Amino acid sequence: MFANYLKIALRGFAKHRLTFFINTLGLSLGLWAAILIGLWIKSEFEVGRGLPDSDQVFRVMEHQTYGDQVFTFPSTPGVLAEAMKENLSEVEHAATYTWNEEHLFVHEENKIKLNGLYAGPDYLKIFQFPLLAGNRESALSDKSHIVLTESAAIKLFGKLDVLGEQVELISNEETELYLVEGILADPGEKAESKFEYILPYQVLFDKPYNEWLKHWGNNGPSTILKLQAGTDPDQFSASIKNFIKDRMEGSHVELFVFPQSDMYLYGSWKDGILQEGRIKTVKLFALIGFFILIIACINFMNLSTAKSQKRAKEVGVRKVSGADRKSLIYQFLSESLLITLFSGFLALLLVQGTLPVFNQLTGKDLIIPFLDLAFWLQFIGILLFTGLIAGSYPAFYLSATKVVSVFKNHLKGSKNVILARKGLVLFQFVLATGLIVSTVVIFQQINYALNQDLGYEKDQLIALSLEGQLLEKYDIFKSRIESIPEVGSMSRALHSMMGRSNNTGGLDWEGKDPDFNALFERFRVDYDFLETMGMQLVSGEDFSRERGSDSIGTVILNEKAFQIITQNNPENRSVNINGDDREVIGVVKDFHFQSLHDAMEPAFIILEPQFAENAFIRVKSGDMKQTLASIQQVAEELNPLFPFSYQFMDENYARMYQDDVRLRDLAKYFSMLTILISCLGLLGLSAHVAEQKTKEIGIRKVLGASTWSILTVINREFISIVMLSIFIGSAMAFWLMRDWLEGYAYRIDFEWWFIPLAAAVILGIALLTVGIQSLKAARSNPVHAIKSE
């Protein structure tokens, strides 16, 4: 039976080659998009997951209240983990771990910069990354230990058998020796953030300049817990709510725990309320992938039902020969599944060929898991779903054809069938229009964000880390750099200008409401910082060398901070910062140190350069390559041990929006794909309509009808549908994009011209698609058309 179905299907494909080509190509493209998006979604759900006992692992979070604002941070006091482990019976393991840092490691002739973190002894007991060598219990138990990933071990030693080997870490203040006590398999997606080494947290904790880690009022590192099995996380959160308040009078910090496995996708808060976070983007692309696949299925349905008159006699003959409706349904579904199977394997080839480009777009390292049984089961499931959806309506419609109608030539497309076909075409172009309008909005918002006035000049600004001797010899380094003709000025700061990194609520001033508090960002800088960054003084003056030590007791505020301290006392020009009285000598224009997703926050700038390890160099327009070569030459002369590295601030700023840029690019390409698949269906349907109207067109031409009037006969049906889809799709996109734009504190307005632009694109492509077939029909010889009847 199946062999017979296969034989009939192959004959049908050969007879209706254009329909077969359009259906196969459309389904291939739809499946291609669905597989790519499916691999990406699977990868997103794997981030931070898949480790043993992950359901017992929780991150300690803080709600900090300042006035009517609630900030939620993963940063905690450096002593919190040990205190929780000692005092809370629900805690099985607790570890402190830090932000990532890049350090220079040396083994014999190899000098490699690795990115990693400091972590407490329990870290590897909580995050049970696969351990290739070493003991999980003791790998971080001593200050002389280091744990490397397998890729880091290969970089440093050229092999993995390195337990007990010695490695040097060269920092600004000293050279430290560590023994390799563990080799981890590269964590991949199992780690939320990438790392290549882990050093004991105690090393950082015992540094003389890190006394702040020992105080309950300071935050910096993160705290991770493994709770005892059966512990209710909500009840535990309630029990630790005042853990810090009980140890520090006047604290406004409340603690709670959040599942570590959910941090990547769901860990986003606004005003203390959990938001959707990254899962919102995942849902969006899941929806896009599903819709693209459905659009491809719609093409199949439309073309199959449109060709129903061609297949009607076949159905009639088979029914007269004894075929029942059930066998006919099986026949048509088998054709659909056969096309889907062929399209599926063609889609796999497309995925394999385009994965490198897709990985570059998404920042992933996706592969097709050919050896994974689950992948093949899911793939077959998608093929079955697609084949059945695409073939179900044509199968039930064609199998219901009445024999009498066939042989009396009374078979015509019913109004319901025609309306259904038009409705499906409408649905396709509604989605296409919605995607185009959304893509235009995303493009405009991202461009607005990337080109917004930040309050400082990010262009022609170079950032580099003052490593090794450069920090000690900073004055010499600055003098020599500024002697380069193409360099305008140079300064340094502890802050990187890339997001919140150093803040405090410990500010007081005359006239302050006792019940009011605010979180201020702190910038510790050197002289010439404002000039180098291109910041504008609104009033007052900059730090001056002529003032000498007087500058140490001064502060410069941004407009937001100045507004806060003068709200109840307009004449106020002093502020107390963590117990130190400072004179306000200047006010600078508000400047962004976060992305435009976040509102402007108050900030202050103080002259405190001793720990300022981020150098900024303002260069003039000219030969950038030569300028960089000159800067590199000076840096390598003064600091020969460290390889020279730098970054452009405009590129750093753009990286803050890398998720938004990826969303923009993916939306662009998938909207183009949606239009392509929709137009494939439109091409097939217009060819079918032109074929149906062959005799009518021939008669019209004989009677003197112009080519334009004949084009109108064929085009008007489709263009009216496309026009309606533009209206509905634009309204849908307006509603969706208004919600998306709410995620930006600084955003564009939904401009009126977004819709005409999308309409012009959609209408132009639709006219071109239909016009090709219409023009071909209009220019055909009317004699052949009439003879054919």
C-alpha positions in Angstrom: 0.0 0.0 0.0 2.7 2.5 1.0 4.7 1.7 -2.2 1.6 2.5 -4.2 1.1 5.8 -2.3 4.8 6.6 -3.0 4.5 5.9 -6.7 1.4 8.1 -7.1 3.1 10.9 -5.1 6.2 10.9 -7.2 4.1 11.0 -10.4 2.2 14.0 -9.0 5.4 15.8 -8.2 6.7 15.3 -11.7 3.4 16.5 -13.2 3.1 19.6 -11.1 6.8 20.6 -11.0 6.2 24.3 -10.1 3.9 23.5 -7.2 6.4 20.8 -6.0 9.3 23.3 -6.2 7.5 26.0 -4.3 6.2 23.7 -1.6 9.6 22.1 -1.1 11.5 25.4 -1.0 8.9 27.0 1.3 8.9 24.1 3.7 12.7 23.9 3.6 13.1 27.5 4.5 10.5 27.3 7.2 12.1 24.2 8.7 15.5 25.8 8.4 14.4 28.8 10.5 12.6 26.6 13.0 15.7 24.4 13.5 18.1 27.4 13.9 15.8 29.0 16.4 15.2 25.7 18.1 19.0 25.2 18.6 19.4 28.7 19.9 16.5 28.3 22.4 17.9 25.0 23.6 21.2 26.7 24.1 19.6 29.5 26.1 17.8 27.1 28.4 21.1 25.2 29.0 22.9 28.3 30.3 23.6 27.9 34.0 21.8 24.5 34.1 22.6 20.8 33.9 24.8 20.5 37.0 24.1 17.9 39.8 21.7 19.2 42.6 21.1 22.4 40.7 17.6 22.6 42.2 19.2 23.1 45.6 21.5 26.0 44.5 20.4 29.6 45.1 21.9 33.0 44.7 21.6 35.5 47.6 20.1 38.7 46.3 19.6 42.2 47.9 16.8 44.6 47.7 18.2 48.1 48.5 15.6 50.8 49.1 16.5 54.5 48.4 13.6 56.9 48.7 10.9 55.5 46.5 13.4 53.4 44.4 14.2 49.8 45.1 17.4 48.4 43.5 18.0 44.7 43.3 21.6 43.5 43.2 23.4 40.2 43.3 26.3 41.9 45.2 26.6 41.1 48.8 29.0 41.7 51.8 32.2 39.7 51.6 31.5 38.0 54.9 28.0 36.9 54.2 28.6 33.4 53.0 30.6 32.2 56.0 28.1 33.9 58.4 25.2 32.1 56.7 27.0 28.7 56.8 27.7 29.1 60.5 24.3 30.4 61.6 21.7 28.8 59.3 21.0 25.1 59.5 19.3 25.1 56.1 22.6 25.9 54.4 24.6 22.9 53.3 27.3 24.8 51.5 28.0 28.5 51.0 30.6 30.3 49.0 31.6 33.8 48.1 32.7 34.5 44.6 33.8 37.6 42.7 33.4 39.4 39.5 35.6 38.2 36.6 39.2 39.6 36.4 41.8 39.3 33.8 45.4 38.4 35.0 48.7 37.7 33.4 49.9 34.1 34.0 53.4 32.9 33.2 54.7 29.3 32.9 58.3 29.1 31.5 58.1 30.9 28.2 54.4 31.2 28.0 52.7 34.5 29.0 48.9 34.3 28.8 46.2 36.6 30.0 43.3 34.5 31.5 39.9 35.6 32.6 38.6 34.2 35.9 37.4 34.7 39.4 38.1 34.3 43.1 35.8 31.8 45.0 35.4 30.3 48.4 36.3 26.6 49.3 32.7 25.4 48.8 32.3 26.9 45.3 33.2 23.6 43.5 31.0 21.7 45.9 28.0 23.9 44.9 28.8 24.2 41.2 29.8 20.7 40.4 31.4 21.3 37.1 33.0 18.1 35.7 36.5 17.7 37.3 39.1 16.1 35.0 41.8 16.0 37.7 42.1 17.0 41.4 40.0 16.8 44.5 36.7 18.8 44.6 36.8 19.0 48.4 40.3 20.5 48.7 41.0 22.2 45.3 40.4 25.7 46.8 41.2 25.0 50.4 44.6 26.8 50.5 45.7 30.2 49.3 48.4 28.6 47.2 45.9 26.7 45.0 44.6 27.4 41.6 42.0 25.6 39.5 42.2 25.8 35.7 39.9 24.9 32.9 41.1 22.4 30.3 41.5 25.1 27.7 43.5 27.3 30.1 45.8 24.4 30.9 46.5 23.8 27.2 47.2 27.4 26.7 49.7 27.6 29.6 51.2 24.1 29.7 50.3 22.5 26.3 48.9 19.5 28.2 46.3 18.5 30.8 48.5 16.4 33.1 49.6 19.4 35.2 48.4 18.7 38.8 51.1 20.1 41.2 52.6 22.3 38.5 53.5 25.8 39.4 52.2 28.9 37.7 53.0 32.6 38.3 50.4 35.4 38.5 51.9 38.8 37.8 49.9 41.7 39.1 50.5 45.4 39.7 51.8 44.9 43.2 53.6 41.6 43.1 54.3 38.2 41.6 52.4 35.3 43.2 53.0 31.6 42.8 50.2 29.0 42.7 50.0 25.3 42.5 47.5 23.7 40.1 45.1 21.6 42.2 42.3 21.0 39.8 41.5 20.8 36.1 37.9 21.4 35.1 36.3 20.4 31.8 35.4 23.6 30.0 32.0 24.5 31.5 30.5 25.8 28.3 26.8 26.7 28.7 26.7 25.2 32.2 28.4 28.4 33.5 26.4 31.6 33.4 29.7 33.6 32.9 32.8 32.3 31.2 36.0 31.7 33.3 39.4 30.1 32.7 40.7 30.0 36.3 39.5 30.0 39.9 41.6 31.4 42.7 40.8 31.0 46.4 38.7 33.9 47.7 40.9 34.1 50.8 43.7 35.5 48.6 41.6 38.6 47.7 40.0 38.8 51.2 43.5 39.1 52.9 44.8 41.9 50.6 45.4 45.0 52.8 43.5 47.2 50.5 40.4 45.0 50.6 39.4 45.7 54.2 36.1 46.8 52.9 35.2 43.2 52.2 35.0 42.6 55.9 32.3 45.2 56.6 28.5 44.4 56.5 27.8 47.8 54.9 29.8 47.1 51.8 28.8 45.0 48.8 30.8 43.6 46.0 31.1 39.8 45.6 28.2 37.4 45.1 27.0 34.7 47.6 25.9 31.3 46.4 24.2 28.7 48.6 23.4 25.0 48.4 20.4 24.5 50.6 19.6 21.2 52.4 17.3 18.9 50.4 13.6 19.7 51.1 14.2 23.4 52.2 11.4 25.7 51.1 13.1 28.6 49.3 10.3 31.0 50.0 10.3 30.3 53.7 14.1 30.5 53.7 14.0 33.9 52.0 11.6 35.2 54.7 13.9 33.9 57.4 17.0 35.8 56.0 15.2 39.0 55.0 16.7 41.0 57.9 20.0 39.0 58.1 22.1 42.2 57.4 19.8 44.6 59.3 20.4 42.4 62.4 24.1 42.9 62.1 24.2 46.5 61.0 22.1 49.2 62.5 20.5 51.5 60.0 20.9 49.1 57.0 18.2 49.3 54.4 19.1 46.0 52.8 16.7 43.0 52.6 17.9 39.6 51.5 16.2 36.8 49.6 17.3 33.8 47.5 16.7 33.1 43.9 17.3 29.9 42.0 20.7 30.1 40.3 19.4 28.0 37.3 16.9 30.8 36.6 19.2 33.8 36.9 20.2 33.9 33.2 16.7 33.8 31.8 14.5 35.2 34.6 16.9 37.2 36.8 15.6 40.8 36.1 14.0 43.1 38.6 12.5 46.6 38.4 11.6 48.5 41.6 11.9 45.3 43.5 9.5 43.3 41.3 10.6 40.3 39.2 10.4 41.0 35.5 10.5 38.6 32.5 14.1 39.3 31.6 15.8 37.4 28.9 13.0 34.8 28.6 11.0 37.5 26.9 13.4 37.5 24.0 13.4 33.6 24.0 9.6 33.6 23.8 9.6 36.2 21.0 11.9 34.1 18.8 10.0 30.9 19.6 6.9 32.6 18.4 8.8 33.9 15.3 10.0 30.4 14.5 6.6 28.9 15.0 5.0 31.5 12.7 7.6 31.1 10.0 6.9 27.3 10.0 3.1 27.9 10.0 3.5 30.3 7.0 5.3 27.6 5.1 2.5 25.2 5.9 0.0 27.8 4.7 1.7 27.9 1.4 1.3 24.2 1.1 -2.4 24.3 2.0 -3.1 27.1 -0.4 -1.4 25.6 -3.4 -2.8 22.2 -2.8 -6.4 23.4 -2.5 -5.8 25.8 -5.5 -4.9 22.8 -7.6 -7.9 20.8 -6.4 -9.6 21.1 -9.9 -6.5 19.5 -11.5 -6.7 16.6 -9.0 -10.5 16.3 -9.0 -10.7 13.8 -11.9 -8.0 11.7 -10.3 -10.1 11.6 -7.1 -13.2 10.8 -9.0 -11.7 7.9 -10.9 -10.2 6.4 -7.8 -13.5 6.6 -6.0 -15.3 4.9 -8.9 -12.6 2.2 -8.7 -13.5 1.6 -5.1 -11.3 3.8 -3.1 -12.9 5.1 0.1 -12.3 8.5 1.7 -9.9 7.1 4.3 -7.5 5.8 1.7 -7.6 9.1 -0.2 -6.8 11.0 3.0 -3.8 8.6 3.6 -2.7 9.2 0.0 -2.7 13.0 0.3 -1.1 13.0 3.8 1.6 10.7 2.5 2.3 13.2 -0.3 2.5 15.9 2.3 4.8 13.9 4.6 7.0 12.9 1.7 7.6 16.6 0.7 8.1 17.5 4.3 10.7 14.7 4.7 12.6 15.8 1.7 12.3 19.5 2.8 13.5 18.5 6.3 16.8 17.0 5.1 17.3 19.9 2.7 16.7 22.2 5.8 19.4 20.3 7.7 21.9 21.0 4.9 21.0 24.7 5.0 21.4 24.7 8.8 24.8 23.0 8.6 26.0 25.5 6.0 24.7 28.6 7.7 25.5 27.8 11.4 28.9 29.6 11.3 27.1 32.9 10.3 24.3 32.3 12.8 26.8 31.7 15.6 28.5 34.9 14.7 25.1 36.7 14.9 24.1 35.2 18.2 27.5 34.9 19.9 27.0 31.1 20.4 28.9 27.9 19.5 25.9 25.9 18.2 26.3 22.6 16.4 23.8 20.1 15.1 23.9 17.2 17.6 23.8 14.4 15.1 24.6 11.7 17.7 21.9 12.9 20.1 18.8 10.6 19.9 16.7 13.3 21.5 17.5 15.7 18.7 16.4 13.2 16.1 13.2 12.4 17.9 12.5 16.2 18.1 13.4 16.6 14.5 11.1 13.8 13.4 8.4 15.2 15.6 8.7 18.6 13.9 8.5 16.9 10.5 5.4 15.0 11.4 3.8 18.1 12.9 4.7 20.1 9.8 3.6 17.4 7.3 0.3 16.8 9.0 -0.5 20.5 9.5 0.4 21.3 5.9 -1.4 18.3 4.4 -4.5 18.0 6.6 -6.7 20.6 5.0 -6.0 19.6 1.4 -6.4 15.9 2.3 -9.8 16.3 3.9 -10.9 18.9 1.3 -9.9 16.8 -1.8 -11.1 13.5 -0.4 -14.6 15.0 0.0 -14.9 15.7 -3.7 -18.2 14.3 -5.1 -17.9 11.9 -8.1 -21.0 13.3 -9.9 -19.6 16.9 -9.7 -16.3 15.8 -11.3 -17.7 14.1 -14.3 -20.4 16.7 -14.9 -17.6 19.4 -14.8 -19.5 21.2 -12.0 -16.5 21.2 -9.7 -15.8 24.8 -8.6 -14.0 26.2 -5.6 -16.6 26.9 -3.0 -16.8 30.3 -1.4 -15.7 28.8 1.9 -12.5 27.3 0.3 -11.7 30.6 -1.5 -12.3 32.6 1.7 -10.1 30.2 3.7 -7.4 30.6 1.1 -7.6 34.4 1.2 -7.6 34.3 4.9 -4.4 32.2 5.0 -2.7 34.6 2.6 -3.9 37.5 4.8 -2.4 35.8 7.9 0.9 35.4 6.1 1.3 39.0 5.2 0.0 40.2 8.6 3.0 38.5 10.2 5.3 39.7 7.5 4.1 43.3 8.0 4.3 43.1 11.7 7.9 41.8 11.5 9.0 44.6 9.1 7.4 47.3 11.2 9.0 45.8 14.4 12.4 45.6 12.7 12.2 49.3 11.7 11.4 50.3 15.3 14.2 48.1 16.7 16.6 49.6 14.2 15.7 53.1 15.1 15.9 52.5 18.8 19.3 50.8 18.7 20.7 53.5 16.4 19.3 56.1 18.8 20.9 54.4 21.7 24.3 54.0 20.0 24.3 57.6 18.8 22.8 59.3 21.8 24.7 62.2 23.5 26.1 60.5 26.5 27.3 63.6 28.3 30.8 62.6 27.3 32.5 62.1 24.0 33.0 58.4 23.4 34.5 58.7 19.9 38.3 59.1 19.5 38.7 57.8 23.1 40.9 54.9 23.9 40.7 52.9 27.2 43.5 50.7 28.5 44.3 49.0 31.8 47.2 50.3 33.9 48.9 47.0 34.4 52.2 46.1 35.9 54.7 49.1 35.9 52.2 51.4 34.2 50.4 52.1 37.5 53.6 52.8 39.4 55.1 54.9 36.5 51.8 56.6 35.6 53.1 60.1 35.7 56.0 59.2 33.3 53.6 57.3 31.1 51.1 60.2 31.0 53.9 62.7 30.2 55.2 60.6 27.3 51.8 59.8 25.9 50.7 63.4 25.9 53.9 64.3 24.1 52.6 62.3 21.1 51.3 65.0 18.6 48.1 63.0 17.9 47.2 62.8 21.6 45.0 65.5 23.1 45.0 64.5 26.8 45.1 61.5 29.2 43.6 60.7 32.6 42.6 57.8 34.7 39.7 56.6 36.9 38.7 53.5 38.9 35.4 53.5 37.1 35.2 51.9 33.6 32.1 54.0 32.5 30.4 50.7 31.6 27.6 50.2 34.1 27.3 50.5 37.8 30.5 49.4 39.6 31.0 51.7 42.7 28.2 53.3 44.5 27.1 54.5 48.0 24.1 55.8 49.8 26.3 57.3 52.5 25.8 61.0 51.6 24.4 63.7 53.8 23.9 67.4 53.3 22.3 70.4 55.0 18.6 70.3 54.6 18.3 66.6 53.8 15.1 64.9 54.7 15.9 62.3 57.3 13.6 59.9 55.6 15.1 60.4 52.2 18.0 58.4 50.8 19.5 57.9 47.3 22.1 55.7 45.7 25.0 57.8 44.2 27.5 56.4 41.8 31.1 57.2 42.8 33.9 58.1 40.3 37.4 58.1 41.7 39.5 60.0 39.2 42.8 61.9 38.5 43.4 65.4 37.2 42.3 66.1 33.6 39.4 63.6 33.8 36.7 65.9 32.6 38.8 67.3 29.7 39.8 63.8 28.5 36.3 62.4 28.7 34.8 65.5 27.0 32.5 66.2 29.9 30.9 69.7 30.1 30.9 71.8 33.3 27.5 73.4 33.8 28.9 75.6 36.6 31.9 75.9 38.8 35.4 74.5 38.0 37.4 71.3 37.5 40.0 69.9 39.9 43.1 72.0 39.6 46.7 71.3 40.4 47.1 74.9 41.5 44.7 74.1 44.4 47.1 71.4 45.5 45.8 69.4 48.5 42.7 71.5 48.6 41.3 69.5 45.7 41.2 66.4 47.9 38.4 67.8 50.0 36.2 68.8 47.0 33.6 67.0 44.9 32.1 67.5 41.5 28.4 66.5 41.0 26.4 65.6 38.0 23.2 67.7 37.5 21.0 64.9 38.9 23.0 64.8 42.2 23.1 68.6 42.4 19.4 68.8 42.0 18.9 66.3 44.9 21.2 68.1 47.4 19.8 71.6 46.6 16.1 70.6 46.5 15.4 71.8 50.0 18.4 74.2 50.2 19.2 75.9 46.9 22.3 77.6 48.4 23.8 74.4 49.6 27.4 73.8 48.2 28.7 71.1 50.5 28.1 67.4 51.1 29.3 64.8 53.5 30.4 61.5 51.9 30.9 58.6 54.2 31.9 61.0 57.1 34.1 63.3 55.0 32.9 66.9 54.4 33.5 68.0 50.8 33.0 71.3 49.0 31.0 71.2 45.8 33.3 73.0 43.3 31.6 72.1 40.1 28.5 70.6 38.4 28.9 68.6 35.2 26.2 67.9 32.6 24.5 64.5 33.3 26.4 61.7 31.7 25.4 58.1 31.0 27.4 55.3 32.6 24.7 52.7 32.1 22.8 51.8 29.0 19.7 53.8 28.0 17.6 51.0 29.4 18.2 52.7 32.8 17.3 56.2 33.9 19.9 58.8 34.8 21.3 58.3 38.3 23.0 60.8 40.6 26.8 60.6 40.5 29.7 62.4 42.1 33.4 62.7 41.1 36.2 62.9 43.6 40.0 63.3 43.2 41.3 59.9 44.5 43.6 58.4 41.8 45.6 56.0 43.9 43.5 53.0 42.8 42.5 54.3 39.4 43.6 51.5 37.1 41.6 52.5 34.0 43.4 55.0 31.7 41.6 57.0 29.1 43.4 58.7 26.2 41.8 61.3 24.0 43.3 61.2 20.5 42.8 63.7 17.6 41.6 62.9 14.2 44.3 61.5 12.0 46.3 58.4 11.4 44.8 56.1 14.1 47.1 53.2 13.2 50.2 55.3 13.7 48.9 56.8 16.9 48.2 53.4 18.4 51.7 52.2 17.3 53.2 55.2 19.2 51.2 54.5 22.3 52.1 50.8 22.2 55.8 51.7 21.9 55.7 53.8 25.0 53.7 51.2 27.0 56.0 48.3 26.0 59.1 50.4 26.9 57.8 51.1 30.4 56.0 47.8 31.0 57.8 45.1 28.9 56.4 42.1 30.8 52.7 42.8 29.9 51.4 42.5 26.3 49.8 45.8 25.1 46.0 45.8 24.8 43.5 48.6 24.4 39.8 49.2 23.6 37.9 51.9 21.9 35.2 53.4 24.2 32.6 53.6 21.4 33.1 49.8 20.8 32.8 49.2 24.6 29.6 51.2 24.7 28.2 49.3 21.7 28.9 46.0 23.6 26.4 47.2 26.3 23.8 46.7 23.6 25.0 43.5 22.1 21.8 41.6 23.0 19.7 44.4 21.5 21.9 44.4 18.4 21.5 40.6 18.0 17.7 41.0 18.4 17.8 43.7 15.7 19.8 41.5 13.3 17.9 38.4 13.9 14.6 40.2 13.5 15.9 41.7 10.2 16.8 38.3 8.7 13.8 36.4 9.9 11.5 39.2 8.6 13.2 38.9 5.2 12.7 35.1 5.4 9.0 35.5 6.3 8.5 37.8 3.2 10.4 35.4 1.0 8.2 32.4 2.1 5.0 34.4 1.8 5.9 35.6 -1.6 6.7 32.1 -2.7 3.1 31.2 -1.9 1.9 34.3 -3.6 3.9 33.4 -6.7 2.3 29.9 -6.8 -1.2 31.3 -6.3 -0.8 34.0 -8.9 0.4 31.4 -11.4 -2.7 29.3 -10.6 -5.0 32.3 -11.0 -3.4 33.2 -14.3 -3.8 29.6 -15.4 -7.5 29.5 -14.3 -8.2 32.8 -16.2 -6.5 31.7 -19.4 -9.6 31.7 -21.5 -10.9 34.9 -20.0 -7.6 36.7 -20.7 -7.6 35.4 -24.2 -11.1 36.7 -24.9 -10.3 40.1 -23.3 -7.2 40.4 -25.6 -9.2 39.5 -28.7 -11.7 42.2 -27.7 -8.9 44.8 -27.4 -8.1 44.8 -23.7 -4.8 46.5 -22.8 -2.0 44.8 -20.9 -2.6 47.1 -17.9 -6.3 46.1 -17.7 -5.4 42.4 -17.8 -2.8 42.9 -15.1 -5.5 44.5 -13.0 -7.8 41.5 -13.4 -5.2 39.2 -11.9 -3.6 41.6 -9.4 -6.6 43.2 -7.7 -7.5 40.1 -5.7 -4.1 39.8 -4.1 -3.3 43.5 -3.7 -6.5 44.1 -1.7 -5.5 41.2 0.6 -2.0 42.6 1.1 -3.3 46.1 1.8 -5.6 44.7 4.5 -2.7 42.7 6.0 -0.6 45.9 6.1 -3.3 47.6 8.2 -3.7 44.7 10.6 0.0 43.9 10.8 0.9 47.5 11.5 -1.6 47.7 14.4 -0.2 44.5 15.9 3.4 45.8 15.6 2.5 49.1 17.2 1.1 47.3 20.2 4.0 44.9 20.5 6.7 47.6 20.0 5.2 50.0 22.4 5.6 47.4 25.1 9.2 46.6 23.9 10.2 50.3 24.0 9.0 50.5 27.6 12.2 48.6 28.4 14.2 51.8 27.6 14.3 54.8 30.0 15.4 56.8 26.9 13.5 55.8 23.8 12.2 56.9 20.4 8.6 57.7 19.6 6.7 55.3 17.3 6.9 57.6 14.2 4.1 57.7 11.6 6.4 56.9 8.7 7.4 53.5 10.1 4.1 52.1 8.7 4.2 53.6 5.2 7.8 52.4 4.9 6.8 48.8 5.8 3.8 49.1 3.5 5.9 50.2 0.6 8.3 47.3 1.1 5.5 44.7 1.4 3.4 46.1 -1.4 6.4 46.5 -3.7 7.5 42.9 -3.2 3.9 41.6 -3.6 3.4 43.6 -6.8 6.7 42.3 -8.2 5.8 38.7 -7.3 2.3 38.8 -8.7 3.3 41.0 -11.6 5.7 38.5 -13.0 3.0 35.9 -13.5 0.4 38.5 -14.5 2.7 40.0 -17.2 3.5 36.5 -18.5 -0.3 35.8 -18.9 -1.1 39.2 -20.3 1.5 38.8 -23.1 0.5 35.3 -24.0 -1.0 34.5 -27.5 -4.8 34.7 -27.1 -5.2 32.1 -29.9 -3.5 29.4 -27.8 -5.6 30.4 -24.8 -8.9 30.0 -26.7 -7.8 26.8 -28.5 -6.9 25.2 -25.2 -10.6 25.1 -24.4 
